[in-house]
Amino acid sequence: MLAYIIRTAFFKTITLLIISVISFLMIHLAPGEPSQIDPLNPRFQEEDLERYRAAFDLDKPLYQQYFLFYKKFVTGELKSFKDNQPVFGKIMERFMNSLPLFIVGTILTWCLAFPMGIGAAMHRGGWFDQSTTFLSYFLISIPGFFLAYILIIVVVDGINLPILGLRIPGLEIPVLGIRTFGREGAPILFRFNDRIWHLVLPSLLGAAGGIAFLSRYVRGQMIEVLDSDYVRTAHSKGLNQNTVYYIHALRNAALPFVTMFGLLLPGLIGGSVIIESIFAWPGMGRMAFEAVLTRDYPITICLNFMSAVLIVIGTFISDILYVIVDPRIRL
């Protein structure tokens, strides 16, 4: 195991090095350059522009820019083109905003998708299977921004159907931002509770698509395993139904989800631009989108590189989990 970890770590380090070069070159080969857009003063003089380029090492050859960029990235000296603030500090601030949204959305997705998929597979053609199938295709088909606005309207205004005599008042759930404005100095328990309530709608919307897709995937994998010979053999031996389904069948059906688990980590960086924009959530997705629009190269390159690091870490964890889930796989 130790030799495998060392060998894998070496090759993944080489992969990250190649990715760092490619991402740096792709950003700098894009049309235009950041010195064409001054975030502070559009009336830059020529000498001001030269000082700007020298301050951010844009006047040096590309290979020197590459080494200086990652040297400053490692030492924490890298500054944003937009506001000259440390890149690491800006990323960590947005990271801490996106982390609870990512964690809650992931927990909701996996805790709801697996029971839905397993139940639908065990009762094929029944009312539960048909209901979850309809719900899944509905959530997959409806645009995220449209569903978000429907949720906001329902939460704020409630449901009013005079024809049916139905009137449900709105809920007191916040729909914008990460905290209630003007209550920053409140007791810590109130601030924690306020943060939880602000997480409700963005987390539900972020998990909706994942629940729909993953539940269908779980259903398909479970049906494939339940139709296999060894499951029929286990039934014929008189094993308990729960033992057959949840120990023998589920463990073998879970192998593809190990791969999906490893690919979840990059979502922590990418986030969802649509969800964060609609709910005014200052997360990583909005930060990356704004950095691209303003040609803030340090932010863009750092987020690309961090996404690559998370993918490499996720795939490495998946490789280890393969052996745990399926003993037939050897390192």
N, C-alpha and C positions, 0 to 999 in steps of 0.2 A: 504493500500500500504506500509506504513512504517513497519508494523509488518511482511509483506511478505519479504521486503528487509532485515530486521534484521535476520529473520529465514533463508533465503537463504544464506546470508553472513556467518552465523555460520556454516551451513553444508558445504559450499564450502571451508571454512577455514580448517575444518576437512579433507576434501578431499585433499587439498594441503599438509597438514601435512603427510597424508598417502603416497602421491606421492613422497614427499621429501625423506621419508624413503626407499621406493621401488627403486627409481632412484639411491640413494646412495649405496644401497646394490648391485644392478645389476652391477654398474660400478666396485665395489670392488670385486665382485665374478668372474669377467672376468679373463681369464688366464693371468699370468704375473703381474707385478707391475711397476710403473713409475721409481723406483730406478734402474731397469735393463737397462734403456736407459738414458744416461747422455747427455743432449743437448749441453753441452759445452766441455766436456773433456772425451773421451771414455776410457782413461787410469786411471780411478778412482782407488785409493787404498781403502783398507777396512775401514780405519778410515775416509776417505773422504765420503764414502758411508754412514757410520753411522751418520756423521754430516748432510748429505743431508736428511736422513730419519728423524732425530730429528728436522730439520728446518721446515719440512712440516708436522710434527705430525704423520708420518707414522710408528713410533715405538710404538705408543700407541694402546690400544685396539680399536676395531672397533666402539663401542658405544661412546667412548671419541672422536674419530676422527669425528663422525657425529656431535656432539654438538659443537666441536671446529670449524668445517668447516662452519656451518651455523652462528655461532657467528661472525666469521671473515667475512662471506658474508654480514651480516647485517651491521657491523661496517666499511666495506670497506677495511679491512686489508688482505683479501684473495689475495694470490699471485699465479701466474702461475708457473707450474712446468717447463715449457719450458725456460722462460727467466726471471723469478722472478719479473715480472711486475704486478702491480695491475690488478686483473681480471676485476673489474668494469670499469676501464679506457679503457682496450682493447675492452671490449664488447661495450661500448658506442661509441668508435671510429668507429667500424664496423657497429654499429646500425645506426649511422648518414649517413653512406654510403649506407646502404640497404633501409633506409626510403624513399628517393625520388624514388628509383626504384620500391618499393612496391606500393607507392601512385599512380605513373603514370600508372603502369601496371594494378592496380585495377580500376582506372578511365576508362582506355581504355576498359577493359573487360566488365564492367557493362554498359558503355555508348554505346558500339557497340553490345553487345550480346542481350540486350532487344529489340532494334529496329529490329534486324535481326529475332529474335524469334517471336515477335509479328506480324511483317509483313508476315512472312512465315505462321503463323497460320491463319491470316485473308485472305490469298490468297492461300489456300491449292491447290496443284497441278499446280499452275501457274509457270511462268518462274522465279519469285523471290524465290519461295519456292524451286524449283529444283536447282537453282544456289546456294543458301545458304546451301542446303543439301550437294551438291557436295563439296563446300568450307569447310564445317564443317568436313566432313569425311576425306577430304584431310589433314587438319591440325591435326586431331586426329591421323591419320595413320602415317604421316611422322615423323621420329625421330627428336627430338629437336636439337641435335648437327648437323645433316645433314642440316636442314633448316638454322641453324645459319651460317654454312660455305657458303651456297648458297647466303645468304644475304650479307655476307662479300665480296664475289667475285663480286656480282652484284654492290655493292656500290663502291668498289675500282676500278674494271676493266670495269664496265658497261656491256652492252649487245651487243654482236657482232654476228650476224647471216648473213654471206655473201650470203648464198643461197637465203634468203628472201630480201637481200639488206637492212637489218636492222642494224643500228649502233647507239647505245645510249651510250654516254660517262658516266663514273662513276660520282658519287656525292661526293662532298667534305664534307662527314660526317665521323667523327672519329669513329674508330671501336675498339680501345683498351683503357683501363684505364678509370679513372673518370675525368681526366683533361689533358690538353695539356702540355707536358713536357717542362720545361724551361720558362714557362710564369706564374709562381706562384706569381710574384710581379706585375702583370698587374693590371689595374684599376678594381674595384669590378664589374662594369657593364660587362666588357669583361669576367671576370671569371665566372659570373653567366650565361652569354650566352654560354660560352664554356662548362659549366657543363650540360646545357640543351641539347646541341648537342650530348654530350657523352651519354645521356640517351636514345636517339632515338632508336637505334637498340636493346639494351638489353630489353627495355620496350616493344617494339613491339613483340619480340620473347617470352618474358615472358607472354604477354597477349594472344598470338595466341591460345595456348591450352585452356585457360579459355574461350575465345570467342567461340571457336568451341563447347565445352561441354555445356556451359551455354546457348547458343542460342538454342541448341536442347532441352534442359530441359525446357526453356521458351516456345518453340513451343508446346511441349507435354502438359504442364500444361494449356496453353491457349486453345488448342483444346479441352481438357477435360472440361474446364469451358464453352466454347462457345457452347458445345453440351448439356449443362444442361438445365433444364426446366425453371429456373427463367430468363435466358438470352432470351429464346424464348418468355417468357411472356413480358419481357421488350420491345422486338421488336414489339410484337402485340399491346402494348399500344401506339405505335407511338413515342417512345423516340428516340432522335437523336442517330445516329449510333456511333459517337465518345463518347457520354455519356455512351452507353451500353458497348463499348469495353474498354474504358480507365478508367471508374469509377467503374462500377459494376463488369465486368469480370476481369480486371487486378488486382483489389484489392484482390479478392478471389484467384486468381492464384498466388499472390505474397507470400502467407503464407510459402511455402517450402523454398523460398529464404531468409526468415528471419533466418532460421536455417543455411543456407549456409553463410550468412553474419557473423554470430557469429563465424563460423569456419575459416574465412579469416585471423583473427588476428595472429594465429600461423605462417602463411606464412611470417610474418615480421621477425621471428627468423630463420626459416628454409631456406628461400630464395631458390635459385636454384644453386646447385653446378655446374651443367653443364654450365649454362649461365654465371655464374660468372667466371668460369675457362676459357671459350672460349674468353670472352671479357676482361679478366684480371681485373675484377671488385672486389675490396677488400671488400666483403660483409660478412654477417653473415653465409651464407651457406659454403663458403670456410673456414671460421674460424672454424666452427664445424667439418668439414671434416678433417682439419689439426690437430685439437685437438684430434680426435679419433686416427689418425695415430700415433701421438707422445705420446699417453697415458697421455695427459694433463688433468688429472681428474678435477681440479677446473673449467676449461673452459667448459668441457663436461657436468658436473653436473649442473652448473649454467645455461647453455643454455637449458638443459632439464627442469629444474625447471621453468625458465622464459617462456618456451613454455606452460607448464601446467598452469601457471598463466594467460597467454593470452587466453587459451582455456576456463578457468573458467570465465574470464571476458566476453569473447565473448558469451558464453552460457547464462550468466546472462543478457546481453543486449538483446539477442534473446527472453528470457522469457518476458522481459518488452515490446518489440516490438510486441509480439504476441497479447497482449491486444489491442494495438493501431490499428493493422491491422485488427483483427477479434474480434469484440465486443462480439461474442458468447463465447469466451474464458474468463474465470474468474480466478483470482489469487487463 
